[in-house]
Amino acid sequence: MNFTVVNKNICVDTIRIIGVTSSSVFLVGDTDTITLSSIFDTPPESLIIGPFVPLARS
């Protein structure tokens, strides 16, 4: 997939993240390249899928 991005001014005042997953990307600003990869070497019977764990509130 190829697409063109035209960068403009950005102003971020507040960011509130409630929870994250095991494969999350959070970016603010510019980046040249994002490379994603995944390797799964755990047997399926040992995988535990549960609810998301929220971040602690400060």
N, CA, C and O of each residue as an XYZ file, in Angstrom:
232
protein
N       0.844     -1.154      0.000
C       0.000      0.000      0.000
C       0.901      1.232      0.000
O       1.793      1.337      0.842
N       0.690      2.138     -0.902
C       1.409      3.405     -0.956
C       0.410      4.544     -0.857
O      -0.631      4.522     -1.514
N       0.723      5.532     -0.041
C      -0.116      6.710      0.046
C       0.741      7.918      0.368
O       1.843      7.784      0.899
N       0.241      9.079      0.051
C       0.970     10.323      0.262
C       0.360     11.069      1.434
O      -0.860     11.186      1.547
N       1.227     11.575      2.308
C       0.795     12.329      3.474
C       1.364     13.735      3.357
O       2.561     13.907      3.129
N       0.517     14.730      3.511
C       0.964     16.123      3.520
C       0.912     16.601      4.965
O      -0.169     16.733      5.537
N       2.060     16.857      5.548
C       2.138     17.260      6.953
C       1.764     18.724      7.123
O       2.248     19.586      6.389
N       0.927     18.992      8.065
C       0.528     20.351      8.444
C       0.936     20.546      9.896
O       1.477     19.629     10.513
N       0.688     21.718     10.444
C       0.990     21.968     11.854
C       0.088     21.112     12.726
O      -1.079     20.887     12.405
N       0.647     20.635     13.840
C      -0.139     19.826     14.768
C       0.070     20.370     16.179
O       1.188     20.706     16.568
N      -1.005     20.448     16.926
C      -0.950     20.904     18.307
C      -1.764     19.917     19.138
O      -2.978     19.809     18.967
N      -1.101     19.203     20.031
C      -1.754     18.209     20.875
C      -1.798     18.755     22.288
O      -0.757     19.031     22.886
N      -2.992     18.911     22.821
C      -3.152     19.457     24.165
C      -3.164     18.347     25.207
O      -2.363     18.365     26.141
N      -4.061     17.387     25.056
C      -4.200     16.315     26.036
C      -4.458     15.005     25.311
O      -5.212     14.953     24.339
N      -3.821     13.953     25.797
C      -4.062     12.609     25.275
C      -4.430     11.733     26.457
O      -3.728     11.707     27.468
N      -5.533     11.017     26.323
C      -5.973     10.111     27.388
C      -6.108      8.724     26.786
O      -6.946      8.500     25.913
N      -5.287      7.797     27.248
C      -5.327      6.417     26.770
C      -5.915      5.563     27.879
O      -5.388      5.526     28.991
N      -7.001      4.880     27.574
C      -7.687      4.061     28.572
C      -7.062      2.676     28.664
O      -6.941      2.135     29.764
N      -6.668      2.096     27.558
C      -6.063      0.765     27.572
C      -5.330      0.531     26.264
O      -5.530      1.246     25.282
N      -4.484     -0.475     26.269
C      -3.733     -0.832     25.073
C      -3.832     -2.332     24.844
O      -4.122     -3.090     25.770
N      -3.594     -2.755     23.622
C      -3.560     -4.169     23.313
C      -2.120     -4.609     23.179
O      -1.202     -3.797     23.296
N      -1.922     -5.884     22.936
C      -0.568     -6.400     22.837
C       0.114     -5.981     21.551
O       1.328     -6.142     21.423
N      -0.619     -5.455     20.606
C      -0.010     -4.993     19.351
C      -0.498     -3.587     19.041
O      -1.260     -3.374     18.098
N      -0.049     -2.633     19.844
C      -0.509     -1.260     19.715
C       0.592     -0.361     19.189
O       1.771     -0.562     19.479
N       0.192      0.628     18.415
C       1.102      1.677     17.961
C       0.413      2.997     18.234
O      -0.720      3.215     17.806
N       1.095      3.875     18.946
C       0.557      5.208     19.234
C       1.607      6.221     18.816
O       2.717      6.230     19.349
N       1.259      7.068     17.867
C       2.203      8.046     17.341
C       1.595      9.437     17.380
O       0.414      9.625     17.089
N       2.412     10.396     17.741
C       2.064     11.802     17.590
C       3.262     12.444     16.913
O       4.356     12.475     17.477
N       3.062     12.950     15.720
C       4.171     13.569     15.003
C       4.511     12.801     13.751
O       3.699     12.040     13.225
N       5.722     13.011     13.283
C       6.167     12.452     12.016
C       6.960     11.163     12.203
O       7.609     10.952     13.227
N       6.891     10.324     11.203
C       7.744      9.147     11.138
C       8.002      8.838      9.670
O       7.149      9.086      8.818
N       9.169      8.302      9.381
C       9.504      7.964      8.006
C       8.986      6.585      7.629
O       8.394      6.406      6.565
N       9.212      5.607      8.508
C       8.869      4.226      8.183
C       8.334      3.518      9.422
O       8.866      3.672     10.521
N       7.287      2.749      9.229
C       6.788      1.861     10.276
C       6.833      0.452      9.701
O       6.227      0.173      8.667
N       7.552     -0.430     10.379
C       7.645     -1.816      9.949
C       7.032     -2.691     11.035
O       7.466     -2.667     12.186
N       6.027     -3.455     10.659
C       5.350     -4.327     11.610
C       5.677     -5.772     11.301
O       5.725     -6.172     10.138
N       5.900     -6.551     12.339
C       6.124     -7.987     12.156
C       5.569     -8.717     13.367
O       5.383     -8.135     14.436
N       5.311     -9.984     13.179
C       4.750    -10.782     14.258
C       5.258    -12.205     14.151
O       5.299    -12.789     13.069
N       5.643    -12.749     15.290
C       6.059    -14.150     15.374
C       5.301    -14.762     16.540
O       5.324    -14.240     17.655
N       4.636    -15.861     16.274
C       3.832    -16.525     17.305
C       4.393    -17.924     17.500
O       4.203    -18.796     16.652
N       5.090    -18.143     18.625
C       5.708    -19.443     18.837
C       5.118    -20.195     20.028
O       5.675    -21.207     20.452
N       4.011    -19.720     20.567
C       3.352    -20.381     21.693
C       2.286    -21.323     21.152
O       1.523    -20.945     20.262
N       2.222    -22.531     21.671
C       1.168    -23.445     21.200
C      -0.224    -22.872     21.482
O      -0.432    -22.246     22.521
N      -1.161    -23.075     20.587
C      -2.501    -22.485     20.763
C      -3.178    -22.874     22.073
O      -3.945    -22.081     22.619
N      -2.916    -24.068     22.590
C      -3.596    -24.488     23.824
C      -3.104    -23.725     25.058
O      -3.768    -23.756     26.094
N      -1.954    -23.039     24.970
C      -1.473    -22.282     26.124
C      -1.841    -20.811     26.040
O      -1.503    -20.047     26.943
N      -2.522    -20.395     24.987
C      -2.924    -19.005     24.816
C      -4.159    -18.718     25.652
O      -5.157    -19.434     25.565
N      -4.090    -17.673     26.458
C      -5.220    -17.264     27.288
C      -5.699    -15.926     26.750
O      -4.955    -14.946     26.754
N      -6.937    -15.888     26.289
C      -7.510    -14.645     25.778
C      -8.500    -14.143     26.804
O      -9.488    -14.807     27.115
N      -8.222    -12.966     27.322
C      -9.080    -12.400     28.347
C      -9.414    -10.961     28.035
O      -9.080    -10.464     26.959
N     -10.072    -10.282     28.965
C     -10.438     -8.882     28.738
C      -9.205     -7.983     28.742
O      -8.152     -8.350     29.263
N      -9.355     -6.805     28.155
C      -8.274     -5.833     28.168
C      -8.029     -5.367     29.597
O      -8.956     -5.295     30.404
N      -6.782     -5.053     29.901
C      -6.438     -4.537     31.221
C      -6.266     -3.034     31.093
O      -5.376     -2.585     30.371
N      -7.084     -2.247     31.765
C      -6.967     -0.779     31.642
C      -5.693     -0.279     32.324
O      -5.171     -0.907     33.245
N      -5.214      0.863     31.849
C      -4.071      1.489     32.481
C      -4.486      2.075     33.825
O      -5.642      2.450     34.015
N      -3.541      2.152     34.750
C      -3.839      2.706     36.067
C      -4.126      4.198     35.940
O      -3.463      4.901     35.178
N      -5.092      4.667     36.673
C      -5.429      6.099     36.646
C      -4.494      6.825     37.596
O      -4.178      6.343     38.683
N      -4.060      8.005     37.152
C      -3.167      8.792     38.017
C      -3.869      9.999     38.579
O      -3.268     10.770     39.326
